[in-house]
Amino acid sequence: MNRFRGLVVPAVAFFLYGCSHLGPAAMSDLAADSDNAIHSAAGQKIDGYTKTDHVYYQYHGYVRFDGPDSLRFSPVQFEMEGKTEDPPPPGADRFTLPATEVTSLNLD
């Protein structure tokens, strides 16, 4: 029994670590790193963002720069049967915010 318990704890820890999100990243750091996905056409996958009002907004989707001063937020697209995720198609964007209004993104 003790041998089994010794295997369960590391397995659970590995499972939880594998399912964790990358966490919050400062918008200023992401903007300064031109290699970051937020600068790409597909964008950076997120599960939320914090605005200058210090309120966290949950949002499961992608965000990318839309010009130098704004961020375009696009929802995650799902296939009904396979539940697979794909970057949003061009033109399927939900909303845009000024980059100065977003202080951090919760990376997924």
Backbone as CSV, one residue per row, in Angstrom:
resi,resn,N_x,N_y,N_z,CA_x,CA_y,CA_z,C_x,C_y,C_z
1,MET,0.826,-1.200,0.000,0.000,0.000,0.000,0.871,1.265,0.000
2,ASN,1.915,1.291,0.823,2.793,2.461,0.863,3.503,2.669,-0.464
3,ARG,3.843,1.578,-1.130,4.503,1.679,-2.427,3.552,2.319,-3.446
4,PHE,2.277,1.941,-3.417,1.274,2.514,-4.318,1.106,4.005,-4.047
5,ARG,1.043,4.377,-2.775,0.886,5.777,-2.393,2.091,6.599,-2.874
6,GLY,3.281,6.013,-2.857,4.475,6.693,-3.325,4.439,6.987,-4.819
7,LEU,3.650,6.222,-5.563,3.517,6.455,-6.992,2.394,7.430,-7.310
8,VAL,1.373,7.459,-6.494,0.209,8.304,-6.747,0.549,9.787,-6.588
9,VAL,1.258,10.146,-5.548,1.559,11.555,-5.283,2.350,12.169,-6.435
10,PRO,3.443,11.554,-6.922,4.137,12.149,-8.070,3.275,12.196,-9.336
11,ALA,2.437,11.199,-9.540,1.570,11.190,-10.725,0.561,12.330,-10.674
12,VAL,-0.026,12.575,-9.522,-0.983,13.673,-9.374,-0.273,15.010,-9.550
13,ALA,0.907,15.154,-8.985,1.663,16.405,-9.127,2.006,16.654,-10.594
14,PHE,2.415,15.610,-11.307,2.730,15.750,-12.729,1.493,16.151,-13.518
15,PHE,0.353,15.532,-13.224,-0.893,15.855,-13.913,-1.280,17.311,-13.682
16,LEU,-1.227,17.762,-12.444,-1.599,19.140,-12.143,-0.634,20.127,-12.766
17,TYR,0.642,19.815,-12.782,1.624,20.703,-13.401,1.384,20.789,-14.900
18,GLY,1.055,19.677,-15.525,0.811,19.648,-16.963,-0.431,20.409,-17.369
19,CYS,-1.364,20.592,-16.479,-2.614,21.285,-16.786,-2.579,22.757,-16.396
20,SER,-1.482,23.192,-15.817,-1.441,24.572,-15.346,-1.279,25.545,-16.500
21,HIS,-1.699,26.773,-16.269,-1.569,27.836,-17.255,-0.249,28.547,-17.028
22,LEU,0.190,29.290,-18.005,1.444,30.025,-17.881,1.333,31.166,-16.895
23,GLY,0.147,31.710,-16.725,-0.062,32.760,-15.739,0.035,34.157,-16.303
24,PRO,-0.038,35.146,-15.403,-0.064,36.545,-15.846,1.287,37.009,-16.367
25,ALA,1.231,37.849,-17.387,2.426,38.477,-17.960,2.113,39.952,-18.164
26,ALA,3.042,40.794,-17.790,2.849,42.237,-17.923,2.755,42.614,-19.398
27,MET,1.800,43.451,-19.717,1.605,43.898,-21.096,2.850,44.598,-21.623
28,SER,3.524,45.351,-20.778,4.731,46.067,-21.210,5.826,45.096,-21.638
29,ASP,5.963,43.961,-20.923,6.959,42.953,-21.291,6.606,42.282,-22.613
30,LEU,5.327,41.970,-22.792,4.891,41.319,-24.029,5.056,42.247,-25.224
31,ALA,4.751,43.520,-25.042,4.863,44.488,-26.129,6.320,44.699,-26.531
32,ALA,7.223,44.649,-25.557,8.643,44.883,-25.832,9.312,43.707,-26.531
33,ASP,8.749,42.508,-26.398,9.338,41.301,-26.997,8.717,41.050,-28.362
34,SER,9.400,41.454,-29.409,8.839,41.325,-30.765,8.690,39.877,-31.214
35,ASP,9.324,38.935,-30.506,9.184,37.511,-30.847,7.975,36.872,-30.168
36,ASN,7.299,37.606,-29.290,6.151,37.054,-28.587,4.989,36.851,-29.548
37,ALA,4.177,35.837,-29.288,3.039,35.496,-30.153,2.026,36.629,-30.290
38,ILE,2.010,37.564,-29.344,1.054,38.669,-29.421,1.325,39.547,-30.654
39,HIS,2.529,39.457,-31.193,2.894,40.217,-32.385,2.605,39.445,-33.675
40,SER,2.168,38.200,-33.577,1.912,37.365,-34.759,0.472,37.509,-35.232
41,ALA,0.217,37.034,-36.433,-1.138,37.102,-36.996,-2.120,36.234,-36.212
42,ALA,-1.663,35.079,-35.702,-2.546,34.195,-34.932,-2.795,34.726,-33.535
43,GLY,-1.809,35.404,-32.952,-1.966,35.964,-31.623,-1.530,35.031,-30.516
44,GLN,-1.658,35.513,-29.300,-1.300,34.790,-28.085,-2.569,34.243,-27.440
45,LYS,-2.574,32.969,-27.110,-3.736,32.375,-26.450,-3.764,32.828,-24.990
46,ILE,-4.924,33.277,-24.546,-5.076,33.764,-23.171,-6.335,33.174,-22.543
47,ASP,-6.404,33.269,-21.221,-7.666,32.933,-20.548,-8.154,34.098,-19.706
48,GLY,-7.566,35.276,-19.926,-8.046,36.473,-19.251,-7.062,37.616,-19.368
49,TYR,-7.492,38.788,-18.902,-6.655,39.974,-18.954,-7.068,40.919,-17.837
50,THR,-6.150,41.803,-17.463,-6.414,42.811,-16.438,-6.285,44.184,-17.084
51,LYS,-7.260,45.031,-16.809,-7.239,46.387,-17.353,-6.701,47.355,-16.306
52,THR,-6.542,48.598,-16.718,-6.007,49.626,-15.822,-6.906,49.890,-14.620
53,ASP,-8.153,49.431,-14.662,-9.047,49.568,-13.506,-8.774,48.498,-12.447
54,HIS,-7.721,47.666,-12.670,-7.291,46.605,-11.755,-8.310,45.478,-11.639
55,VAL,-9.201,45.361,-12.599,-10.188,44.300,-12.612,-9.740,43.245,-13.613
56,TYR,-9.816,41.973,-13.188,-9.471,40.850,-14.055,-10.711,40.438,-14.829
57,TYR,-10.562,40.284,-16.132,-11.649,39.867,-17.008,-11.307,38.513,-17.606
58,GLN,-12.142,37.523,-17.341,-11.907,36.204,-17.914,-12.271,36.239,-19.393
59,TYR,-11.380,35.715,-20.223,-11.622,35.685,-21.671,-10.801,34.551,-22.261
60,HIS,-11.478,33.547,-22.796,-10.804,32.390,-23.375,-10.701,32.600,-24.876
61,GLY,-9.516,32.979,-25.328,-9.338,33.234,-26.746,-7.924,33.660,-27.071
62,TYR,-7.802,34.474,-28.089,-6.510,34.951,-28.565,-6.505,36.478,-28.568
63,VAL,-5.322,37.041,-28.386,-5.150,38.490,-28.472,-3.893,38.757,-29.296
64,ARG,-3.970,39.807,-30.102,-2.816,40.202,-30.914,-2.858,41.712,-31.112
65,PHE,-1.687,42.262,-31.445,-1.658,43.682,-31.758,-2.387,43.923,-33.068
66,ASP,-3.213,44.944,-33.065,-3.925,45.386,-34.264,-3.448,46.817,-34.511
67,GLY,-2.257,46.919,-35.070,-1.607,48.211,-35.163,-0.785,48.439,-33.910
68,PRO,-0.105,49.551,-33.806,0.791,49.770,-32.669,0.084,50.100,-31.347
69,ASP,-1.165,50.540,-31.418,-1.824,51.057,-30.218,-3.071,50.305,-29.773
70,SER,-3.419,49.208,-30.434,-4.646,48.511,-30.039,-4.437,47.003,-30.056
71,LEU,-5.280,46.336,-29.272,-5.261,44.880,-29.157,-6.570,44.325,-29.675
72,ARG,-6.497,43.294,-30.476,-7.689,42.644,-31.007,-7.880,41.315,-30.285
73,PHE,-9.039,41.121,-29.694,-9.385,39.905,-28.958,-10.307,39.056,-29.821
74,SER,-9.948,37.774,-29.962,-10.721,36.849,-30.784,-11.029,35.600,-29.974
75,PRO,-12.236,35.079,-30.083,-12.607,33.895,-29.298,-11.949,32.632,-29.829
76,VAL,-11.836,31.633,-28.973,-11.378,30.315,-29.392,-12.486,29.686,-30.224
77,GLN,-12.111,29.087,-31.327,-13.075,28.407,-32.192,-13.053,26.911,-31.874
78,PHE,-14.192,26.298,-31.715,-14.275,24.876,-31.405,-14.976,24.137,-32.526
79,GLU,-14.507,22.916,-32.802,-15.253,22.005,-33.660,-16.209,21.271,-32.736
80,MET,-17.422,21.112,-33.145,-18.438,20.549,-32.259,-18.115,19.123,-31.804
81,GLU,-17.664,18.253,-32.685,-17.465,16.865,-32.294,-16.120,16.626,-31.642
82,GLY,-15.047,17.147,-32.237,-13.716,16.863,-31.729,-13.270,17.764,-30.602
83,LYS,-13.963,18.881,-30.407,-13.607,19.870,-29.383,-12.157,20.334,-29.538
84,THR,-11.665,20.421,-30.767,-10.311,20.911,-30.984,-10.342,22.419,-31.145
85,GLU,-9.231,23.046,-30.784,-9.138,24.494,-30.841,-8.289,24.919,-32.035
86,ASP,-8.670,25.963,-32.684,-7.925,26.543,-33.790,-7.862,28.043,-33.596
87,PRO,-6.802,28.687,-34.110,-6.798,30.154,-34.062,-8.013,30.703,-34.801
88,PRO,-8.531,31.828,-34.377,-9.722,32.368,-35.028,-9.438,32.751,-36.477
89,PRO,-10.394,32.548,-37.339,-10.201,32.950,-38.732,-10.198,34.470,-38.853
90,PRO,-9.521,35.011,-39.875,-9.532,36.472,-40.056,-10.958,36.995,-40.168
91,GLY,-11.218,38.103,-39.545,-12.541,38.720,-39.600,-13.510,38.229,-38.542
92,ALA,-13.117,37.250,-37.732,-14.016,36.719,-36.703,-13.708,37.323,-35.339
93,ASP,-13.151,38.518,-35.328,-12.754,39.146,-34.081,-13.963,39.669,-33.319
94,ARG,-13.863,39.624,-32.007,-14.976,40.055,-31.174,-14.884,41.509,-30.737
95,PHE,-13.680,41.966,-30.316,-13.572,43.355,-29.886,-12.121,43.801,-29.893
96,THR,-11.921,45.097,-29.858,-10.602,45.720,-29.834,-10.546,46.687,-28.657
97,LEU,-9.399,46.717,-27.982,-9.168,47.648,-26.872,-7.877,48.417,-27.121
98,PRO,-7.802,49.646,-26.645,-6.520,50.351,-26.701,-5.490,49.592,-25.856
99,ALA,-4.279,49.436,-26.367,-3.234,48.700,-25.648,-2.935,49.334,-24.293
100,THR,-3.124,50.628,-24.173,-2.846,51.316,-22.911,-3.850,50.967,-21.809
101,GLU,-4.996,50.376,-22.170,-6.003,49.986,-21.167,-5.745,48.620,-20.559
102,VAL,-4.829,47.845,-21.133,-4.567,46.476,-20.660,-3.215,46.454,-19.951
103,THR,-3.207,46.017,-18.683,-1.949,45.986,-17.928,-1.292,44.612,-17.962
104,SER,-2.090,43.535,-18.058,-1.500,42.202,-18.106,-2.446,41.225,-18.802
105,LEU,-1.850,40.152,-19.305,-2.600,39.062,-19.930,-2.318,37.801,-19.164
106,ASN,-3.325,36.982,-18.948,-3.139,35.687,-18.317,-2.939,34.670,-19.441
107,LEU,-1.694,34.276,-19.653,-1.357,33.405,-20.776,-1.849,31.987,-20.536
108,ASP,-2.352,31.383,-21.566,-2.878,30.018,-21.495,-1.934,29.092,-22.212
